[in-house]
Amino acid sequence: MGGKGRKITKVRPGAALWLAASTLVVSGCQLIGGSEPPPPTLGTVQGVVYQGSLFLDGGDMPAGLEIIRNRGQVRGALQTSSGLIADGQGRSRGNTLTLDLSYGGDCPGTISLDGDWDEDGKTYEGAVTAVDCTGKGTGTFKFSGE
C-alpha cells in the first residue's frame, strides 16, 4: 500500500447535477428565512394592548399588557420595560379579571394581576402579587388601552 491517495479526475455529469440540486434543496430553506412554518392566523381572537405600570414594593415598573379574548377564554401577555416577559391564563367574572402569568429565566416566577377590567373603556387596575427566587412582592397596577 503506497502513500498516495486515490485522485478523482472525472465526475459523472448526472452525479454533479444531483449534488447541486440536493444542496440547493437542503440549503434553500435557510436561504429563504428558515424552516419554521409561518405563524397561524388567529381568526376570532380579539386582543387589546394596554400601557401602564406595576407598582411593586415602592417601585414603578412601566409595562405593556396584551389581553386576548378567544371564544370565552382569556390570556394575558406582559412585558416590562426591564425586559421581563410573562404570559398565562386568565379568568373573568363580571368586571373582575384575574391573570396568572409566569416567566422563566435565571429566577423564574409568577405574577398575579387581580382587578377591575372595563373592557369597553379599556382600563384594567387592581392588585399585583409577584413571587420568584427573591421572595414575594405585592402592590398595585394600572393599565389603559387605546
N, C-alpha and C positions, 0 to 999 in steps of 0.2 A: 504494500500500500504506500503509494507515494504521498508527498506532502502537498500535492496540488489538488485543489477542489475542482469540481465539475463546473464548467462555464456554460451558460445558456447563451447561445448565439442567435437563436431563431425562435420567435414566438408565433404560434399559430394565430392567424387573423381572427378566428372565432373566439379563442381564449381571451385575446386582448379586448374584443368588443364586450364579452361577458363581464370581464373585470371592470371595465369602465362603467357599464350600465349598473352593476351591482353596487359599485362605490357611490354612484350618483343617487341611487335609491336609498341606500343606508344613510348617507350623509345629508340627503335632501331635506329631511325633517328638521335637522338642526339649522340648515341654511334659511329656512322659511319661518323660523320662530319657535322651534322646539317641537316635541312630540306630544305635548299636552293638548287635550281637546279644548275647544272654546268653552267659556262658562255657560251654564244653562240659562235659558231665558226664564224670567221669573213670572211672567203672566199675571196672575191675580194678586201678587204681592203689593202691598201698599206700605211704603216706608217714608218716614219724615225724619229729617236730620235736625237736631236741636243743638244749640250752642249754649254753654253756661259754665258752671263751676261746681266743684265739690269743695266743701268747707270742712276739712278734717283736722281735728286736734289743733285748731287755731290757724291753720294754713289754708290759703286759697289755691285750688288746683284747677285752672281752666281746662275745659274738655269739650269734646263733641260727642253726641249720643245719637245713634240711629235707632228708632223704634220701628219695628217691622211687624205688621199685622198680616197674617195669611190664613184665611179660612178659619177664623176664630182663635188661632194661636198667635201668641206674641213672643217676639225675640228682641233682644237688645244687643247693641254693639257700642262699646265705649272706647274712646281714645283720648288720653290726656295729653297735655302739652309736653309732658316729660317723656312721652313715647309709650306709655303703658297701654296695652290693648287687651280688652276683656270682652267676652260675649257669653250669652246664655239665654235661658228660657225666662218667660215672664208669665204672670197671672194677672188678669184684670177682673175686677168686680165693681160694677158701677163706675164711679170716678176714681177708684183706687187701683194703682198699678204697682206690682212688686216685680222687680227684675233681679234675678240671681245670676250674677256674672262671674266668670272665672278667668284667670290668666296664668300663664306659665312663666318661664324664665328661671333665674337663679333663686328667686324667692317667690314661688307660686302662691296664689291666694285667691280669695273670693271678695267680691263687692256686692252688697245687697242694697238696692235702692227701693224704698217703700214710701209712696206718697200719692198726692193728688195729681191726676192726669186729666187735663182738659184737652181732649183730642181735637175739638173744634177750634179752641183758642190757641192750641199748640203750646201749652205750658205743662211742665212737669216739675214738681217740687216736693220735698219731704226730707226724710231721714236716711242717712247712709251709714252702713257698717262695713268696715273693711278688716279682713283677717288674713295675715300672711306670716312669714317666719319672724317678723319683727314684733308681732303681737296683734292686738285688736285696737282699731281706731273707730271713733264714732263722730258724727257731725251731721251736717245738712247738705242739701244740694238744691240747685235751681237751674232749670233749663227752659229756653224758649225757642220755638221754631219759626220758620218763615211762612 
